Amino acid sequence: MIPSRPQLMGDFGMATSSHWISSAVAMGMLESGGNAFDAVVAGVFALQVIEPQQSGPGGDIVAMFARAGDDVPTVLCGQGVAPARAVPSAFAALGLDLIPGSGLLPASVPGATPALLTLLRDHGTFSLRQVLEPTIELAAGGYPLGEQAIVTIRSMAEVFEKYWPASYSTYLPGGSIPRAGDRFVNRQLAETYRRLLAEAEAAGADRDSQLDAALLTWGHGFIAEAVHEFSAETHRDANGTEHRGLISADDLASWAPSYESALGVESGGYTVYKAGPWSQGPVMLQQLALLEGTGFDPVDPASVHAVIEAAKLAFADREAWYGDSGDTPIEALLSAGYADERRKLITESASHEFRPGSPSGRTPLMPDLDRLDPANSTHAAFAEPNLALSNAAFAEPNLAAPGPKPGATAGDTVSINVIDRFGNMISALPSGGWLQSSPIIPKLGFALGTRMQMMWLEQGLPSSLVPGKRPRTTLSPTIAFRDGAPAMVLGSPGGDQQNQWQLAFLLAVLHGERNLQRAIEYPKFHIRHFPASFYPRRQTLGQVLVEESFGADVIADLKARGHDVTVSPAWSLGRIFAAQRDRETGFLTAGADPRGGLGYALGR
């Protein structure tokens, strides 16, 4: 297969992200003498503006990084926790037994921006002004709005006009839906960034003091106050009534980003690392363990079948064991003995069963899916124009082609990966705070995230709603080490599909594909054989989505094995962004997925 783009090679630096503007901003930081941390922070701030349907300042971020000489990567957790008032009885009082996917009710503490400020303070070299100025220019001076953002705005136009006035004035300036390529501005967001910068610089000339002051402003100053005031007001929300939110200024003040060690498994000469089981990260590690000793050809139906069946087992364990609210037996789940035991369940035929395992003999804890009231997903509120389940506010992310398609404008995620000449590499996945999922806060110009929809109201589960606990985020960056040194960073938007698309890419590389761009462009596939992380938490046992570019023979083979195959157009499933360092040659390489039409890699 001849890739559509070149694999970039050089020895100075590489930046690859889901939007070409972000890649250019990040690369600009490297060219100006900054390191990978400066570049990623600047690139993510830009993404908060230029892809507002994919991420925002009020969302979340998970990042993973390694410096030259690090023995293991470090995880930066920018996933905020459930607010103090977010208790099951608050939802029961509204007649809900699922946390909605839209509005103020599912808002966890916004973690993306304080995590960026923390990362810059601790590991960057540039000032807040240096990394933030490009974003202020984009928000105030304008940028070309992408087609997917336009589709999302169009799908929500009536909701904005009726119920979310600040969203209406922001995204339909003059009462008209913007056109793709129009110069688009968000002046209120630019003013928020300017004020954040001004209050930081008022702390003095010292860079660290300025960043400490910015963090204080976020958690205790005008931003926390605006969030508190807005949440205390009544708004039309996802349950169809006028009511207040659950988040308060105290929630922002009491939370801070954190660092932790990553989890890893060895495979194909690499050690692959992910975040802990408060995320979905270890799913990919379990899949690698299940597939150990198995060959892989990215367009061979037997290989695709094996990956699918391993995914079914790993994602069943995700639902039974992963979460911040329970005791996850992660060592047992990642052990070779457990993988050997579970591997016996993989046969030549597709399984249509949901089969969580029993690590160390423990009994799986599962939500009672049968007792969930279907009225929760057919509530009259969801029948409002443009509030149908197939539309932006309540759809699962990236179940359809990422290109423009009315009625499939779900929120998603952005990805940025950077390697610098100093030996640092980082992969970051920001998400949430989508323009379509919650109303814009008028004083700030951005919306809150809705990550708490990933928690169960049913208590006693690993991912049950508990104040102060993290939702089990789908955000899942990856770093791979080789010969004890950092070798590769990669990431993918796509909710529950992130680890599935990343795994197929990684397997291609582990089994000999030397061209990152070609590995990125191989046909993609994923399953929906598990309760979705996003409202209304549906699962479809046995379903596999594949791109038609696999070809008729491969698709027929998968159907013959018993898979319920849904064929999607070519170039319609998933996006991968990756960069690596070759220790022997000293060269850096990078690639970006053409799917979605905006991603790009830059480097030299």
N, C-alpha and C positions, 0 to 999 in steps of 0.2 A: 504494500500500500504506500503510495506517495503522499506524504502529508501536505496539507493545503498551505502551510506556513513553514518557514525554516525554524529549526531548533537554533536558538541563539547561543553563542559561545563567546567567552571572553575571560578576563581575569581581574576586572575592576569591580564589577557589581552587577546584580541582576534584580529586577523587580517585575513581578507578574501579578496581575490582579484582574478582577471581573469587570473593570472599566478602564479604558485607555487613559482617561484623565488622571485617575488615581495612580496608575503606573508611572505616568509622566511626572506627577508631583513627587512620588517616592524616589524616582531616579534623579530628579532635580536635587533632592536632599543629599544623595550620595555624591553627585557631581560637585556639590558645594562643600564637600568635606565631612558631611555627616556620616553616621553609621547606620546600620540596619534598623536600629530602634527609632532613631530620628525619622528615617524614611517611612517606616510602617505607621508611626503615629501621624505623620503628615498625610500619608495616603488614606488612612482610615477617616481622619477628619474630613478629607475631601469626599469620601464615599458617603458620609452622613448627609451631604448636600446633594450630590449629583445622582444618587440612586435612592430617593426618598421612599420608594415603594419596597426597598430591600433592607434598609437600615436607617438608623437615626440616632441623635445624641441621647435619647431616652431609652435606647435598647440595651443590648447585652454584648459581651465579647468574650471569647475564649481564645487565648494565644498560647503558643508554645515556642520556646526559643532555646538556642544553644550557642555558647561562645566557644572560641578556640580553647581547647584544654578542658572543657566540661566533660565529666564522665557520663552524665545523663542530662537530658533536657529539663527545663523548668517550665511549669505550667503557670500562666497568669490567669486567674479566675476573675473575670469581670461579669459573672452571672450573679445578679442581685437576688436577694432572698424574698420570701413571702412577707408582706407587712404584718405588723403586730395584730391588726384587726382582721386579718384574713383567716377566719376560722370557719369550719364547715357550717355552723349555725347561721352565719351571715348569708350563705348561699341558700340554705334550706328555707330561710325566711322569705326568699324570693321565688320559691318553688322550683329550684334548680338542683339537680343531682349530678350535673357536670359543670365544671368551670367554663364559662363561655370563651369564645375565641376572639371577642372584640369588645371595645369599650374600655371603661375604667376598672371593672371588676377583676380582670385577670392581670392587672399591673403588678409586677414585682418591682423591687427597688431597682431603679435604672443604674446599670453598672458599667456601660460602655465608656462613657466619658471619664469618670474617675479612674478607670483602669488605664486609659490612655495617658492621663496625667501622671499616674503612678509609674508607669513604664518609662515615660520620658524622664522623670526625675531620677529614677534609680539606675537606668541603663543608657539613656541618651546623652548627647553632648550639646545639642542645640537648646536655645531658649524657647519658651512658649511662643513668643512672637514669631520666631523663625519658622516654626512648624505650622502655626495657625494662620499666618497671613495669606497663604494661597487659598485657604478655604474661605476666609472672609471675603477675598476678592471674588471667588466663585459665587458666594451667596448674595453679595451686594451688587456685583457687576453683571452677573448672569452667566449661564452656561447652556449648551444645547441639550434640551430635554429629550430623553430617549423615547422610542416608540412604546416600550412596555410601560413606562410611567404614564404615558398618555392614555393607554388602554385602561390602566388602573384608575386614573382620574375620571375618565368617562364612565366607568362602571359605578363609581361612587358619587357622581355629580348630584343626583337627586337627594341622596342621604346628606351630603354636605349642605345643600341648600335648605333642607328642611330642619336638620338637627344639629349640625356642627358648623356654625357660622365662621369661626376662625379658619377652619379647613377650607371652607368655600372661598373666602377672600384670598387665601394663600394660593390655592391651586386652580381656581377659576378666576383669575384677575379680570376685572371688568365684566364678570358674569359669563365669560366664554371659556370653553375647553381649549387649552393650548394645542398647538400643532407640533408634531415631532420636528425637532430642529429649531424651534423658536428659542430666542434668548429668554431664559427663565430666571427669575430672581426670587429670593426669600429674604427680604430686607429685615424682617423681625429676627430671623435666625442670625443674620449677620450682626445685628445689634447685640444679641445675646453673647455671641463670641467676643465682640469688641468690649463689652462690659466685663466679661470674665477676664479678658486680657488686661484691661485697665486696673481692675482690683488686684490682679496678681502683681502687676508692676508697681503698684502703690506700696507693696511690701518692701521695696528697695531694689538695689541693683543685683543682688545675689540670685543666681539662677534657681538654686534649690529652694530658697525662701519664696521666690515667686510661684513656683509650682506647688509648694505647701499652701500658699495663700489661695491659689486657684482651687485646690481640693477643698479648702475650708469654705470658699465661696459656694462651691457646688453643694456641699452637704449641709451647710449652716447658713448660707447667705441668700441672695435674692432668688437663686434657682430653686432651692428647697422651699422658700416661702411661696413662690409662684405655683409650684406643684401642689403644695398644701392647700392654698386658696382655691385652686381649680378643682381639686378633688373634693373639697368641702361643699362646693356648689352642686346643684342637681343638674344632671345631663341625661338625655335620652341614651340609653345604653343597650347592650345586647339582649337583655331580657325583655325589652319593649316597654319599659317604664322609666319615669324620671326618678333618678335616685343619685346618691352621692357615691364617690369612690371609697376605697379602703385605705389608700396610702396616705401617709402624713409626713410632715417635715421631720418628725422624730425618727421615722424609718430611714430617711436619707442620712440623717446625722449619725445614726448608730451603726451603719454598715461601711465597710471598706474592702477594696479588692485584696486578694491574697495570692501568695505564691505557694506552689507545692511541687514535689517531685512527680515525674511522669511514670506511668506503668509501661513495661516493655516485654516483648517476646522476640525470640530469635527465629528468623526465617530466611532462607535463601542467601545466607551470608551477611544479612543485615540484622540489626536489632531495631524493631519498629516500636515507636512510642506513641502513647495516647494519654489523654487526661483520665482521671479516675471515674468510678462508677456513679458519681453525681452527674456525669454526662453519659452520652451513649458511646463514648470512645472505646471502651474495652470490647464492644461488639466486634470490631475489626480484628482485635487481637485474638479473640476466640475463634473467628473464622480462619485466621492464619494457622492457629494451632490445629484446627480440624482438618485443614488442607495440607498439613505438613507431610512431605513425601509424595505429594501428588503433583504431576506435571500440569502445565497450563499453557494453552494456546488460546489467544483472545477471540478467535473466530471458530473454534471447534465446539460442536454441540455437547460433547461429553464433558469438556472443561466447564462450559457455561452451566450445565446441569449440576456438576459437583459444587460449584460456587453457590448456586441457588439453594441447594439442599443444606449446605453449611450455614448459609444465611438464615434459613428457617429455624435452625436449632439455636444459633447465637441470639437472634432477636427474641425468641421465646424466653431465653434466659434474661435478656434485657428487661422484659416486662415483669418477670418473677423476682428478680434479684437486684436490679439497679435502682439507685435513688439516694437522696440525701437524708431521708427520713427513717431509714432502716439500717440493719446490719448486713452489709454485703460481703459474702465470703469470697472476696476477689482472688485470693491466692488459690483457693480450690478451683474456682471457675477458670483460671488461666493455667492450671497445672497440666502437664503432659498426660497424667493418668486419667484425668477427667475428659480430656480431648479424645484419648483412645477409646474410652467407654462410649462417648457420644457418637464417635465416628461410625460405630457399628450400625447406627440407625440410618445411615446414608446408603441407599440402594440405587439400582438402575432406574427405578420408577419414582415419579414425583410423589412426595408426601402431601396429603391434604389435611394433616393433623397438626394441631398446635401442641408442641411437646417440650415444655420447660424441663430442665433436669433437676437432679437432687444432689448438688455438691456436698460432700462430706455427710451424705445421708439426710440432709435437711429437706423439709417439705416446702415446695414452691408456694409463694404467696401471690395470688392472682386477684385482680379486681373481678367482681361479679358482673361480667358484661351483660348477662341476661336480665339483670334487674334494672338496668338503666332505662329510664322512662323515655320512650321514643319521642314523646311530646317535647323533650328538650331540644331536639333538632328539627322539629316541625312547628315550633312555637309561632304564634301569630306574628311576633316581632320579626321573624326571619322571612316572612312573606311580603314585607315591605318592598317597594320597588328597589332593585339593586341590593337587596339584603338576602337574596336567596342563597342557599348553601353552596351553589356553584359559583358564587361571586366572591369578590375580593375579601370581604371582611371575615368570612367564615370558611373559606376553602382551605384544604391542606396545601402546603406549598409545593410547587413544581410537580404536580401530578400530570400536568399536561405539558405540551411543548412550551419552552420558555419564550418563544416569539409571541407577537401580538395575537391574541385570540379572545374576543369578548366572552365573558362568562368564565374565564379561567385565569383571573388576574390575582392569584393568591400572593401573599407576602413570601419573601424568600430571604436570602442571605447573600453577603458579599464575601469575597476572599482576597487576601493579599499575602504574597510571599516574597521575602527579600533575603538576599545573601550579599554581604559586603566584602571588601578587600581585607578587612581586619580579622576575619575568621568568625564573624557572627552570622547566624541565620535565624529567621523567625517566620512562622506561619500564624496568621491571625484570621479569625472568622467573626466579624461583627454582624449583628442581626437585630431585628426588632425595632420598635418605635416606628412601624410602618405607617405611612400616611393614610392607608385604608383601614387600619385596625383600631384606631383610637383618635379622638378629636384633638386637633392642634390646641395647645395651650397658648392663648393669645399673647401673653406677656413674653413668651419664649420662642415661639415659632416652630416648635416641634411637639411630637406626640409621645406619650408613654408607651412602653412595650406591653406585650400581652403573654409573656412567657409562662405565667402561672397556670395557663390552660393545660400545661403538661403535668399537673398534679391531680391526683384523685381525691375526691371528697370522702370516699370510703376510707376509714381509718385502719391503721395497722399494716399498711402496705409499704414497701420500700420508697415509693414516690407519693405517699399521701401528703395532703395539704397540712403543713404544720408551720405556724409562724416562725420566722427566723431560719427556715430551711430553704435550700435552693431547689427550684424546679429541675427536673432531670432534662437538661438542655440537649438539643440535637447538635449543637455546635461542636465540631470535632476536627481540629487541626491535627496534622501528622508530622513527625520528624523521624527520620531513619538514620541510624548510625552504621558505619562500616569500619571494621578494624578498630573499634573503640573511639572513632572520631565522627563528628557531625557530617553527614553526607547529603541529605535530601530534606527539603520541606515541601509539603503539598497541602492543598485544601480544596474544598468543593462546596458551593452552595447546594441547597436541596433538601433540607429537613431530614426526614428519615432515610433519604437516599444517599446522604453524604458518605457514610462509610461503605455503602455498596459500590458506588462509582469509584471512590478512592481505592477500594480493594482491587477491583479489576485492573485499574491502571497500575497499581503497585505490583500485582502478580506478573503483569507483562514485563515490568522492569526487572523483577527478581528472577525471572526465567529467561533473561537474556536480551530483552529489547533495549538497545543502547540509545535510541533516539526518543527523547522525552516527548517531542511533539507528535511523533507517530503513536506512541503509547497513549497519549491523550485523545487522539482522534479515532481510535478503534471504536466500532459500534458499541453502544452502551445498553444496559439492561438493569432492571431492579424488580424486587418483589414487594407485595403489600400483604404479606402473610402474618400480620401482627397488628395489635391495636395501634393505630396511628398516634403519634405524639400530639397531634393538633386536633382541636375540636372539629367534629363530634366523635373522634376517637374510633373511627371505623376500621375494620380489617376485612380482607378478602382472601380467604384461605385458598392457596394454590395459584393465585394470579401472578403472572410474570409479564412485565412490559418490556418489549424489545424494539430496537430500531429496525426498520425494514431493511437497512443496509447490511444486516446479517445475511440476507439472501434467503430464497425460498427453501433451499435444502435444510439449512440450519433450523429455520422456524418449523418446518415439518417434522424434523427430528425431535425438537423439544415438545411438540404437541403429541407425538407418538409416545413419548415418555410419560405422558399424563399431565403435563403442565397446562394450565389455563392461560393461554398466550394472548395478549393484546398487542397488536403491532402498531407502533408509532412511526411517524415519518422519520426519514433520515435526518440526522443532526438535531433531534428534538429532545433528547433525554440527557440531562446532566451537563455540568461544566467542571473541568479540572484545571488547576493552575499549580505548576510545580517548578522547582529549581533545585539544582544539585551542584556539589563540588566534587571533582575528581582529584583525589589526594595525590595520585601519581603524576598527572600532567599539570595540576594546578589550575586547570580550566574550570570555569563556572558555566553551567548551561541552564536554559530556562525555556518553558513553553507555556502557551495559553490556549484554552479551548475556543474554537471559533463559534461554538454553539452559543446562542444568545446575542451574538453580534456586537458585543461591546468589549469583551475581554482582550487584553493585549499584554505581551511581554516586551520589556525593554532591557538593554544591557550593553556592556562593552567590556 
